[in-house]
Amino acid sequence: MGESKPFPVNAWYAAAWNYEIKRELTARRICGKDVVLYRRSDGQVAALEDACWHRLLP
């Protein structure tokens, strides 16, 4: 048998309530992955991996 995954893949997961996401970065751990959420200038929410590629730190 194959390796068991702790979370279903290709699924939607709630990360925050709408009112929680502002212009500043909001850190979350979702399915074992560190991400940051923020609201763009057009009002849409965006998510990025919580890692600085220059120093490989959160």
PDB file of N, CA, C and O in Angstrom:
ATOM      1  N   MET A   1       0.820  -1.182   0.000  1.00  0.00           N
ATOM      2  CA  MET A   1       0.000   0.000   0.000  1.00  0.00           C
ATOM      3  C   MET A   1       0.863   1.244   0.000  1.00  0.00           C
ATOM      4  O   MET A   1       2.017   1.210   0.429  1.00  0.00           O
ATOM      5  N   GLY A   2       0.295   2.358  -0.489  1.00  0.00           N
ATOM      6  CA  GLY A   2       1.013   3.629  -0.558  1.00  0.00           C
ATOM      7  C   GLY A   2       1.049   4.335   0.790  1.00  0.00           C
ATOM      8  O   GLY A   2       0.411   3.923   1.759  1.00  0.00           O
ATOM      9  N   GLU A   3       1.811   5.401   0.808  1.00  0.00           N
ATOM     10  CA  GLU A   3       1.941   6.208   2.017  1.00  0.00           C
ATOM     11  C   GLU A   3       0.632   6.930   2.321  1.00  0.00           C
ATOM     12  O   GLU A   3       0.006   7.494   1.424  1.00  0.00           O
ATOM     13  N   SER A   4       0.228   6.910   3.571  1.00  0.00           N
ATOM     14  CA  SER A   4      -1.007   7.567   3.994  1.00  0.00           C
ATOM     15  C   SER A   4      -0.787   9.070   4.128  1.00  0.00           C
ATOM     16  O   SER A   4       0.214   9.502   4.700  1.00  0.00           O
ATOM     17  N   LYS A   5      -1.707   9.860   3.608  1.00  0.00           N
ATOM     18  CA  LYS A   5      -1.654  11.319   3.727  1.00  0.00           C
ATOM     19  C   LYS A   5      -2.486  11.741   4.936  1.00  0.00           C
ATOM     20  O   LYS A   5      -3.580  11.214   5.136  1.00  0.00           O
ATOM     21  N   PRO A   6      -1.987  12.691   5.756  1.00  0.00           N
ATOM     22  CA  PRO A   6      -2.750  13.103   6.934  1.00  0.00           C
ATOM     23  C   PRO A   6      -3.976  13.959   6.605  1.00  0.00           C
ATOM     24  O   PRO A   6      -4.896  14.049   7.418  1.00  0.00           O
ATOM     25  N   PHE A   7      -4.003  14.588   5.426  1.00  0.00           N
ATOM     26  CA  PHE A   7      -5.124  15.435   5.023  1.00  0.00           C
ATOM     27  C   PHE A   7      -5.513  15.090   3.595  1.00  0.00           C
ATOM     28  O   PHE A   7      -4.644  14.775   2.781  1.00  0.00           O
ATOM     29  N   PRO A   8      -6.804  15.142   3.273  1.00  0.00           N
ATOM     30  CA  PRO A   8      -7.203  14.928   1.879  1.00  0.00           C
ATOM     31  C   PRO A   8      -6.603  16.015   0.978  1.00  0.00           C
ATOM     32  O   PRO A   8      -6.601  17.192   1.338  1.00  0.00           O
ATOM     33  N   VAL A   9      -6.108  15.627  -0.161  1.00  0.00           N
ATOM     34  CA  VAL A   9      -5.556  16.596  -1.111  1.00  0.00           C
ATOM     35  C   VAL A   9      -6.654  17.051  -2.056  1.00  0.00           C
ATOM     36  O   VAL A   9      -7.705  16.417  -2.149  1.00  0.00           O
ATOM     37  N   ASN A  10      -6.408  18.157  -2.760  1.00  0.00           N
ATOM     38  CA  ASN A  10      -7.378  18.727  -3.696  1.00  0.00           C
ATOM     39  C   ASN A  10      -8.712  19.011  -3.023  1.00  0.00           C
ATOM     40  O   ASN A  10      -9.775  18.698  -3.559  1.00  0.00           O
ATOM     41  N   ALA A  11      -8.638  19.609  -1.842  1.00  0.00           N
ATOM     42  CA  ALA A  11      -9.842  19.962  -1.095  1.00  0.00           C
ATOM     43  C   ALA A  11      -9.716  21.400  -0.615  1.00  0.00           C
ATOM     44  O   ALA A  11      -8.615  21.949  -0.566  1.00  0.00           O
ATOM     45  N   TRP A  12     -10.839  22.009  -0.264  1.00  0.00           N
ATOM     46  CA  TRP A  12     -10.858  23.363   0.270  1.00  0.00           C
ATOM     47  C   TRP A  12     -10.841  23.293   1.783  1.00  0.00           C
ATOM     48  O   TRP A  12     -11.514  22.456   2.385  1.00  0.00           O
ATOM     49  N   TYR A  13     -10.063  24.182   2.397  1.00  0.00           N
ATOM     50  CA  TYR A  13     -10.001  24.276   3.849  1.00  0.00           C
ATOM     51  C   TYR A  13     -10.196  25.728   4.254  1.00  0.00           C
ATOM     52  O   TYR A  13      -9.613  26.627   3.646  1.00  0.00           O
ATOM     53  N   ALA A  14     -11.004  25.963   5.265  1.00  0.00           N
ATOM     54  CA  ALA A  14     -11.206  27.325   5.767  1.00  0.00           C
ATOM     55  C   ALA A  14      -9.938  27.778   6.478  1.00  0.00           C
ATOM     56  O   ALA A  14      -9.382  27.047   7.298  1.00  0.00           O
ATOM     57  N   ALA A  15      -9.486  28.981   6.162  1.00  0.00           N
ATOM     58  CA  ALA A  15      -8.257  29.513   6.756  1.00  0.00           C
ATOM     59  C   ALA A  15      -8.541  30.619   7.755  1.00  0.00           C
ATOM     60  O   ALA A  15      -7.791  30.788   8.716  1.00  0.00           O
ATOM     61  N   ALA A  16      -9.610  31.376   7.544  1.00  0.00           N
ATOM     62  CA  ALA A  16      -9.936  32.502   8.426  1.00  0.00           C
ATOM     63  C   ALA A  16     -11.318  33.021   8.065  1.00  0.00           C
ATOM     64  O   ALA A  16     -11.843  32.737   6.988  1.00  0.00           O
ATOM     65  N   TRP A  17     -11.892  33.778   8.972  1.00  0.00           N
ATOM     66  CA  TRP A  17     -13.116  34.506   8.673  1.00  0.00           C
ATOM     67  C   TRP A  17     -12.743  35.727   7.846  1.00  0.00           C
ATOM     68  O   TRP A  17     -11.623  36.228   7.949  1.00  0.00           O
ATOM     69  N   ASN A  18     -13.657  36.201   7.039  1.00  0.00           N
ATOM     70  CA  ASN A  18     -13.424  37.350   6.167  1.00  0.00           C
ATOM     71  C   ASN A  18     -12.911  38.565   6.943  1.00  0.00           C
ATOM     72  O   ASN A  18     -11.978  39.235   6.499  1.00  0.00           O
ATOM     73  N   TYR A  19     -13.518  38.852   8.099  1.00  0.00           N
ATOM     74  CA  TYR A  19     -13.138  40.042   8.866  1.00  0.00           C
ATOM     75  C   TYR A  19     -11.733  39.937   9.478  1.00  0.00           C
ATOM     76  O   TYR A  19     -11.158  40.954   9.867  1.00  0.00           O
ATOM     77  N   GLU A  20     -11.178  38.734   9.569  1.00  0.00           N
ATOM     78  CA  GLU A  20      -9.853  38.551  10.167  1.00  0.00           C
ATOM     79  C   GLU A  20      -8.704  38.992   9.250  1.00  0.00           C
ATOM     80  O   GLU A  20      -7.626  39.342   9.732  1.00  0.00           O
ATOM     81  N   ILE A  21      -8.930  38.977   7.943  1.00  0.00           N
ATOM     82  CA  ILE A  21      -7.850  39.242   6.996  1.00  0.00           C
ATOM     83  C   ILE A  21      -7.840  40.716   6.628  1.00  0.00           C
ATOM     84  O   ILE A  21      -8.778  41.234   6.021  1.00  0.00           O
ATOM     85  N   LYS A  22      -6.761  41.371   7.009  1.00  0.00           N
ATOM     86  CA  LYS A  22      -6.560  42.799   6.747  1.00  0.00           C
ATOM     87  C   LYS A  22      -5.405  42.950   5.758  1.00  0.00           C
ATOM     88  O   LYS A  22      -4.998  41.982   5.115  1.00  0.00           O
ATOM     89  N   ARG A  23      -4.886  44.160   5.642  1.00  0.00           N
ATOM     90  CA  ARG A  23      -3.763  44.417   4.729  1.00  0.00           C
ATOM     91  C   ARG A  23      -2.453  43.828   5.264  1.00  0.00           C
ATOM     92  O   ARG A  23      -1.575  43.481   4.474  1.00  0.00           O
ATOM     93  N   GLU A  24      -2.306  43.708   6.588  1.00  0.00           N
ATOM     94  CA  GLU A  24      -1.069  43.144   7.134  1.00  0.00           C
ATOM     95  C   GLU A  24      -1.104  41.612   7.029  1.00  0.00           C
ATOM     96  O   GLU A  24      -2.171  41.017   6.883  1.00  0.00           O
ATOM     97  N   LEU A  25       0.052  40.999   7.105  1.00  0.00           N
ATOM     98  CA  LEU A  25       0.160  39.551   6.992  1.00  0.00           C
ATOM     99  C   LEU A  25      -0.455  38.872   8.206  1.00  0.00           C
ATOM    100  O   LEU A  25      -0.265  39.310   9.341  1.00  0.00           O
ATOM    101  N   THR A  26      -1.193  37.797   7.954  1.00  0.00           N
ATOM    102  CA  THR A  26      -1.804  36.992   8.997  1.00  0.00           C
ATOM    103  C   THR A  26      -1.306  35.564   8.838  1.00  0.00           C
ATOM    104  O   THR A  26      -1.613  34.907   7.843  1.00  0.00           O
ATOM    105  N   ALA A  27      -0.547  35.082   9.800  1.00  0.00           N
ATOM    106  CA  ALA A  27       0.045  33.745   9.714  1.00  0.00           C
ATOM    107  C   ALA A  27      -0.973  32.685  10.125  1.00  0.00           C
ATOM    108  O   ALA A  27      -1.747  32.885  11.062  1.00  0.00           O
ATOM    109  N   ARG A  28      -0.965  31.560   9.419  1.00  0.00           N
ATOM    110  CA  ARG A  28      -1.809  30.413   9.724  1.00  0.00           C
ATOM    111  C   ARG A  28      -1.033  29.132   9.405  1.00  0.00           C
ATOM    112  O   ARG A  28      -0.127  29.132   8.572  1.00  0.00           O
ATOM    113  N   ARG A  29      -1.401  28.063  10.071  1.00  0.00           N
ATOM    114  CA  ARG A  29      -0.897  26.727   9.719  1.00  0.00           C
ATOM    115  C   ARG A  29      -2.100  25.954   9.200  1.00  0.00           C
ATOM    116  O   ARG A  29      -3.072  25.745   9.927  1.00  0.00           O
ATOM    117  N   ILE A  30      -2.036  25.533   7.956  1.00  0.00           N
ATOM    118  CA  ILE A  30      -3.144  24.823   7.321  1.00  0.00           C
ATOM    119  C   ILE A  30      -2.623  23.488   6.804  1.00  0.00           C
ATOM    120  O   ILE A  30      -1.738  23.440   5.950  1.00  0.00           O
ATOM    121  N   CYS A  31      -3.175  22.428   7.325  1.00  0.00           N
ATOM    122  CA  CYS A  31      -2.772  21.072   6.926  1.00  0.00           C
ATOM    123  C   CYS A  31      -1.273  20.869   7.059  1.00  0.00           C
ATOM    124  O   CYS A  31      -0.651  20.232   6.209  1.00  0.00           O
ATOM    125  N   GLY A  32      -0.695  21.406   8.118  1.00  0.00           N
ATOM    126  CA  GLY A  32       0.729  21.229   8.371  1.00  0.00           C
ATOM    127  C   GLY A  32       1.637  22.166   7.593  1.00  0.00           C
ATOM    128  O   GLY A  32       2.858  22.061   7.702  1.00  0.00           O
ATOM    129  N   LYS A  33       1.073  23.080   6.810  1.00  0.00           N
ATOM    130  CA  LYS A  33       1.863  24.032   6.018  1.00  0.00           C
ATOM    131  C   LYS A  33       1.700  25.428   6.591  1.00  0.00           C
ATOM    132  O   LYS A  33       0.585  25.846   6.903  1.00  0.00           O
ATOM    133  N   ASP A  34       2.815  26.159   6.733  1.00  0.00           N
ATOM    134  CA  ASP A  34       2.765  27.543   7.201  1.00  0.00           C
ATOM    135  C   ASP A  34       2.480  28.464   6.021  1.00  0.00           C
ATOM    136  O   ASP A  34       3.191  28.439   5.016  1.00  0.00           O
ATOM    137  N   VAL A  35       1.433  29.277   6.152  1.00  0.00           N
ATOM    138  CA  VAL A  35       1.067  30.232   5.111  1.00  0.00           C
ATOM    139  C   VAL A  35       0.799  31.586   5.751  1.00  0.00           C
ATOM    140  O   VAL A  35       0.557  31.677   6.954  1.00  0.00           O
ATOM    141  N   VAL A  36       0.844  32.629   4.945  1.00  0.00           N
ATOM    142  CA  VAL A  36       0.421  33.958   5.373  1.00  0.00           C
ATOM    143  C   VAL A  36      -0.689  34.416   4.433  1.00  0.00           C
ATOM    144  O   VAL A  36      -0.641  34.178   3.226  1.00  0.00           O
ATOM    145  N   LEU A  37      -1.676  35.071   5.005  1.00  0.00           N
ATOM    146  CA  LEU A  37      -2.807  35.601   4.257  1.00  0.00           C
ATOM    147  C   LEU A  37      -2.782  37.110   4.376  1.00  0.00           C
ATOM    148  O   LEU A  37      -2.368  37.649   5.403  1.00  0.00           O
ATOM    149  N   TYR A  38      -3.218  37.790   3.340  1.00  0.00           N
ATOM    150  CA  TYR A  38      -3.320  39.247   3.392  1.00  0.00           C
ATOM    151  C   TYR A  38      -4.356  39.700   2.376  1.00  0.00           C
ATOM    152  O   TYR A  38      -4.720  38.949   1.471  1.00  0.00           O
ATOM    153  N   ARG A  39      -4.822  40.916   2.527  1.00  0.00           N
ATOM    154  CA  ARG A  39      -5.803  41.476   1.602  1.00  0.00           C
ATOM    155  C   ARG A  39      -5.093  42.431   0.644  1.00  0.00           C
ATOM    156  O   ARG A  39      -4.420  43.367   1.076  1.00  0.00           O
ATOM    157  N   ARG A  40      -5.244  42.192  -0.646  1.00  0.00           N
ATOM    158  CA  ARG A  40      -4.632  43.036  -1.667  1.00  0.00           C
ATOM    159  C   ARG A  40      -5.353  44.366  -1.753  1.00  0.00           C
ATOM    160  O   ARG A  40      -6.424  44.531  -1.169  1.00  0.00           O
ATOM    161  N   SER A  41      -4.782  45.308  -2.469  1.00  0.00           N
ATOM    162  CA  SER A  41      -5.382  46.647  -2.589  1.00  0.00           C
ATOM    163  C   SER A  41      -6.742  46.609  -3.285  1.00  0.00           C
ATOM    164  O   SER A  41      -7.554  47.513  -3.087  1.00  0.00           O
ATOM    165  N   ASP A  42      -7.008  45.577  -4.099  1.00  0.00           N
ATOM    166  CA  ASP A  42      -8.318  45.468  -4.755  1.00  0.00           C
ATOM    167  C   ASP A  42      -9.344  44.742  -3.882  1.00  0.00           C
ATOM    168  O   ASP A  42     -10.476  44.525  -4.316  1.00  0.00           O
ATOM    169  N   GLY A  43      -8.961  44.362  -2.653  1.00  0.00           N
ATOM    170  CA  GLY A  43      -9.882  43.723  -1.719  1.00  0.00           C
ATOM    171  C   GLY A  43      -9.857  42.212  -1.721  1.00  0.00           C
ATOM    172  O   GLY A  43     -10.418  41.583  -0.824  1.00  0.00           O
ATOM    173  N   GLN A  44      -9.215  41.615  -2.717  1.00  0.00           N
ATOM    174  CA  GLN A  44      -9.128  40.159  -2.775  1.00  0.00           C
ATOM    175  C   GLN A  44      -8.139  39.647  -1.734  1.00  0.00           C
ATOM    176  O   GLN A  44      -7.190  40.343  -1.374  1.00  0.00           O
ATOM    177  N   VAL A  45      -8.364  38.435  -1.256  1.00  0.00           N
ATOM    178  CA  VAL A  45      -7.455  37.810  -0.300  1.00  0.00           C
ATOM    179  C   VAL A  45      -6.441  36.977  -1.069  1.00  0.00           C
ATOM    180  O   VAL A  45      -6.780  36.292  -2.034  1.00  0.00           O
ATOM    181  N   ALA A  46      -5.192  37.047  -0.626  1.00  0.00           N
ATOM    182  CA  ALA A  46      -4.122  36.269  -1.244  1.00  0.00           C
ATOM    183  C   ALA A  46      -3.415  35.454  -0.164  1.00  0.00           C
ATOM    184  O   ALA A  46      -3.423  35.827   1.009  1.00  0.00           O
ATOM    185  N   ALA A  47      -2.808  34.350  -0.562  1.00  0.00           N
ATOM    186  CA  ALA A  47      -2.075  33.488   0.361  1.00  0.00           C
ATOM    187  C   ALA A  47      -0.715  33.159  -0.243  1.00  0.00           C
ATOM    188  O   ALA A  47      -0.584  32.927  -1.444  1.00  0.00           O
ATOM    189  N   LEU A  48       0.283  33.145   0.622  1.00  0.00           N
ATOM    190  CA  LEU A  48       1.644  32.794   0.220  1.00  0.00           C
ATOM    191  C   LEU A  48       2.231  31.821   1.233  1.00  0.00           C
ATOM    192  O   LEU A  48       1.800  31.779   2.385  1.00  0.00           O
ATOM    193  N   GLU A  49       3.207  31.047   0.804  1.00  0.00           N
ATOM    194  CA  GLU A  49       3.934  30.214   1.753  1.00  0.00           C
ATOM    195  C   GLU A  49       4.664  31.136   2.723  1.00  0.00           C
ATOM    196  O   GLU A  49       5.246  32.139   2.309  1.00  0.00           O
ATOM    197  N   ASP A  50       4.637  30.804   4.005  1.00  0.00           N
ATOM    198  CA  ASP A  50       5.269  31.642   5.027  1.00  0.00           C
ATOM    199  C   ASP A  50       6.760  31.333   5.082  1.00  0.00           C
ATOM    200  O   ASP A  50       7.232  30.651   5.992  1.00  0.00           O
ATOM    201  N   ALA A  51       7.492  31.842   4.101  1.00  0.00           N
ATOM    202  CA  ALA A  51       8.936  31.614   4.036  1.00  0.00           C
ATOM    203  C   ALA A  51       9.602  32.769   3.297  1.00  0.00           C
ATOM    204  O   ALA A  51       9.155  33.174   2.224  1.00  0.00           O
ATOM    205  N   CYS A  52      10.658  33.285   3.874  1.00  0.00           N
ATOM    206  CA  CYS A  52      11.470  34.294   3.207  1.00  0.00           C
ATOM    207  C   CYS A  52      12.498  33.554   2.358  1.00  0.00           C
ATOM    208  O   CYS A  52      13.335  32.826   2.890  1.00  0.00           O
ATOM    209  N   TRP A  53      12.441  33.733   1.073  1.00  0.00           N
ATOM    210  CA  TRP A  53      13.343  33.000   0.192  1.00  0.00           C
ATOM    211  C   TRP A  53      14.778  33.495   0.283  1.00  0.00           C
ATOM    212  O   TRP A  53      15.690  32.810  -0.180  1.00  0.00           O
ATOM    213  N   HIS A  54      15.004  34.673   0.869  1.00  0.00           N
ATOM    214  CA  HIS A  54      16.360  35.164   1.029  1.00  0.00           C
ATOM    215  C   HIS A  54      17.084  34.486   2.176  1.00  0.00           C
ATOM    216  O   HIS A  54      18.289  34.244   2.110  1.00  0.00           O
ATOM    217  N   ARG A  55      16.334  34.180   3.234  1.00  0.00           N
ATOM    218  CA  ARG A  55      16.948  33.594   4.441  1.00  0.00           C
ATOM    219  C   ARG A  55      16.362  32.254   4.810  1.00  0.00           C
ATOM    220  O   ARG A  55      16.830  31.614   5.752  1.00  0.00           O
ATOM    221  N   LEU A  56      15.343  31.812   4.085  1.00  0.00           N
ATOM    222  CA  LEU A  56      14.662  30.560   4.352  1.00  0.00           C
ATOM    223  C   LEU A  56      14.122  30.497   5.776  1.00  0.00           C
ATOM    224  O   LEU A  56      14.215  29.465   6.441  1.00  0.00           O
ATOM    225  N   LEU A  57      13.557  31.610   6.236  1.00  0.00           N
ATOM    226  CA  LEU A  57      12.929  31.709   7.548  1.00  0.00           C
ATOM    227  C   LEU A  57      11.496  32.219   7.381  1.00  0.00           C
ATOM    228  O   LEU A  57      11.166  32.813   6.354  1.00  0.00           O
ATOM    229  N   PRO A  58      10.645  31.991   8.382  1.00  0.00           N
ATOM    230  CA  PRO A  58       9.271  32.535   8.285  1.00  0.00           C
ATOM    231  C   PRO A  58       9.264  34.041   8.232  1.00  0.00           C
ATOM    232  O   PRO A  58       8.197  34.650   8.150  1.00  0.00           O
TER     233      PRO A  58
END
